[in-house]
Amino acid sequence: MDHPLPEAARDVPASAPAAAPRLKRGRQRGIGGPGQRLIPRLGPASPDAAPFHNPPALAPAAAGGLAERPAADTELAELSFVALDCETTGHFPDRMVELGAVRFHLGADDRPPQPRISLESLVHTADHINPYARRVHGINSSMLGGAPTLHQVAAAFADLSLGTVLIEHSADGFDTRLVSKALGRPLNNRHLDTSRIAGFLFQLKDTIGLERLCERLGCIHRSPHFALADAEATADCFVRLVRIGQEEFGWRTLADLVAVGMPPPPRITPKPRQRRAPVPVAGVAANPPDAPVGTAVPERAGRRRRRGGRGRGPRAGSGAATSATTQPEAAT
């Protein structure tokens, strides 16, 4: 038996699509919980690059993740480097949504030798992603379902970077601070900044962006604002900057790079000391500094708050009050 449709439904065309629920402040709800596997978004540039795959690394780093730092007099050819880049939610406090890293050595030419070891993964977070940041790096909340947690990705990066020198394109060490905050401890690595090295070599007054630096050095940046692509571009720029420094300034050891390219340590602002409030005594206020000891100062009555507002009566000195006082003078 066919049941007639309600009158409200008869006026709606059969082909009208159902209205999608409106998102509140751009937040995507129900993205799913975190997973236990690294989720890459781009993949390495070369098939010869070995992706970093270590399932046990998706747990807390073993042995605290600490290793000896290379000495300052270590030859550059004997060092291992890790270039990294992070994408974030775009608002304070910054939450990581993607991490990319490349481990490499200095090659004989202007590019790191192959194969390189790459690490790339999205990071699970339920925080709101700023719309501007979402347009820049293209990551939305729906892509983070099943991605590993921030601590898991940071622990995998700590295993990848054991005993290496970190390279980033950030004058204030932003990326390394994000990883250190996720681990709950500082990274036991020296870190260098390619923007500082470029500023020293080219006598730049302002910080140069990564894309402009790639154009100046002739490096390929295949996908800007993808964490792994930015890390690969940072590695290529670092190698070419080191070659220029070796030719012009004779750079030979790690100390030569630290002198020009190491960001300052993060500033830790101490919390202001709070003054202890005096114990209140009934009927007695706190003694002023110049009062003799044992003198009880009577408590001052609180200031009476004036009630009322605009339009509730004439104020003192207003036009209505002055007109009342000037009427007898006008009569005389």
N, C-alpha and C positions, 0 to 999 in steps of 0.2 A: 504494500500500500504506500502510495506516494504521499509524503507530507508536504503541504505548501510552505514555501519560504516566508519568513517574516517580511513585512513591508520594507524595513530598513535594508534587508539584503537584496531585495529585488532591484533597487536602484544602482547597486554596485556591479560594474561589468565583471564578467567571469574571468577575463584576462588580467584584472588588476592585481599587481603583485602585493604580497603582504608587506606592511611597513616594517622596516628593520628597527630594532630597539635602539634608542639614542644613547650613546655612550656619555657617561658623566665625566667631564673634564678630560676626555680623550683616553680614559683608562679602560683597558680591555680586561674584563673579569673572567675568571674561569680558565686561565691559561694552562692549568695543570701543574703538577708538582715537579720537583727537580728529578733529573735522571742520573745515571751512573756512567755515561759515556760522553766523550768529547764530541761536540757538534760543530764541525767546521762550516763556514759560510761561503768561502771563496775557494780554498784549496791552493796548494803551492803553485808557483809560476812555472816550474820546470818539473817534468816527470822524474828527473834524477834526484830531486829533493826528497829526502826521507822524512815522512811525517812522524812526529813524536808520538808513539803509541805505548803507553805504560799503564795498564789498568790498575795496578797497585798504587799508582800515583794519585788516584782519585780518592784516597784516604789521607789522613794526616801524614805529613812527610816523615819518613823514617829517620831516626837518629837526630831529630831536630832540624834536619836540612842544613847543617852547617858544614863548611869546608874552609880550608886555609885560603886566605886571600893571596894572590900572587904578589911577590915582592915588587917594590917600585923600580928596581934595576933589572927587571925581567925584559928580555928582548921581545920586541913586538911580534916577531915571527913565531915565537913560542907561546903566544897567548891565544886563548879562546874567547870569543866575544858573543854576546847575545843582544841583538837589537829587539826592542819590544815597543808595543803601542797598545793603548787601551781606548775603547769607546765607552762613554758613560751616559747616564740619564740626562745630563745637561743642566742640572740644578743642584743647589746645595741641600744636603750633603751629597757629593758625587757618588753614585753607585755604578760599578762596572757592569756593562752589558756584553762586552766582547774583549778578548785578549788575543793578541797575535805576537809571536816571537820567532826569531830566526837565530840559530846558533851557527857560527862560521869562524873561519880563520882568515888571516890576511893572505891573499893569493899573490902570485907573481905579477899579475896585471892589475887593471883598475877595477876588477870585479872579484867578489869572494869566490873561491874555488867551489866546484860542485863535487860531491853532493853536499847540500846543506841540510840541517835538521830543522824542521819547522814545527811550531805548536800553534794551534788555532782552535778556538772554541767560543761559542756563545755562553753567556753566564746567566743563570736563572735569577730573576728578581721580580718581586711583585710591586716594586715602586713605580710611580708614574714617570713616564718618559716625556721629557719636555718636547712639545710639538716642533720647535725649531731644530733640536738635536735629532729628532726622528726624521726630519727632512734631510738633514746633512748626512747621517750615516745609514739611513734606510732601515733601521731596526725598530720593530714595533713589539708590543707585548706578546702578541700571538706567536712570534717566532721563538720565544724563550721557554715554551713548554717542553719539558723533558731535558733541558740543558742542565749541566752540573751546577752545583752551588759555587759561590764565590770562593769559599775556602778550598774546595776541591780543585778548582782551576789554579788558584794561587799555589797550592801544594805541588801540582804538576809542574808549574813554572819554576818553583824552587828546586825541584829535582833536575830540570833541564839546565838551569843556570849555575849548578854547583861548580865552584872554582873558576868562574868566568868573570869577564868585565862587561858590565851592562852598558848598552848604548841606547839613548833615547833622544828624541828631538823635542826637548822641553827644558827651558832655561831654569825652571824651579824644581826639576825632578818630580813632576806631577805623576808620571806613570809608576815609578818605583815607589812613591809614597802610597799609591793605591794598593799595590801588591803587599807592601809592608803592613799596611793597616789591615788587610784581609788575613794575613798570617798572624797578626798580633805581636810581631817582633820585627826589628829592622833586618833587612837583607845583609848578609855578610859578603857583600860584593862592592867593589869600586864601580862607580857609574860615571859615564861621560855624556856630554851633551853636544850634539852636532851643531846646534845653532851657536853655541859659544865658540866652538872651534872655527866655524865659518866666519864669525864676527872677528876673530883674531886674525885669520889669514887674509880676509878681504877688507879689513878696517871698516866694518859696518857699524853704524851708530844705532840702528834699530834691529830688533830680532827678526830674522828672515824666516818666512814660512817654509814648510817642507816642499810644497809644490814649486815655489820660486827657486829654492835651492836645487831641486832636481833639474829645472830648466837651465840654471846657470852652469851646473856640472855635467849636463848631458846625460842624466840618469833617467831610466824609464820608470814611470810611476803608473802602473797599469790600472789601478782602481783606487782613487783617493777616498779616504775615510772608511776603508776596510782595514781592520786592524792588522791582518797579515800583510796586505799590500803596503801599508804604511811602514811596517817593520822591515820589509824587504827593501823599500826605497831608502829608509834610514841606513840600512847596512851598506847599500851601494854608495850613498853619499859619504858615509864615514870612510870607506876604503879610499875613495878618490881624494878626500880631504887629507888623509894620512899621507898619500903619495905626494901631494903638494907640499905638506910640511916636511917630509923627508928631503925633498929637493931644495927647498928654500931655507929651512932652518936645521936640517940634519937631525930630525927626530929619529931616535933609535930605541928608546926604552919606554916603559909605561909612565915613568915619572915625567917625561916630556909632554905626554898627553894630559896627565893630571894637572900640570901647571897651567894649562890654557883651557881645558874643557870640563873640569869637574864642577858641577853645580854646588852652591853653598848648602850646608846642612839645613834641614827644616828648622824654622824658628819655633821654639816652644815657649809660649807666653805663660808665665806663672799666674795662678789664680790669685785675685786680690784677697788680702787678708781681711776677714770680717771682724769688726770690733765686737767684743762681748758686751751685751746689753746689761746695765746694772740691774740688780734685783729690786723690783718695785716694793716699796713699803707703803702701807696704807696711810694716807694723809701727809706723807713726806716725799718730796721729790729729790732727785739726785742733787748733791751739793755741787755748786760751781767750783772751778779750780781755785779761785781766790778765797773761798770761804774757809774759816777755821775748822779744824777737825772737830767733829761732834756737833756741829751746828745744824739744826734741822731747818730746812727751808720750806716754808708752806707751799703746798701745791698750787700752781697757778691755774686759775679757772680757764677752761677751754674757750677759744674764740667762738662767739656766737655766730652761727651761719645765718646770713640774711635770706629770708624766704621771698619768694615772688620773682617776677621776671619782667620782661618788657611788656608794657601795656597794662600792668596791674596797679598803677598808681603813680603820681608824680614823684620824681626824684628830688633830692635836696638840690636847690639851685636851679631847678628846671623853670620853664617859662610860666607854668601855672602858679608855682610858688612865688615867683617874682611879681607876677601881676597882682597877687593878693596883697603884697606889701606896698605896692605903688599906688593902690586905689586911694588911701587916705591923703597921700600927697597931692593927687590930682584934684581931690575935693577941696583942699585948702587953696 
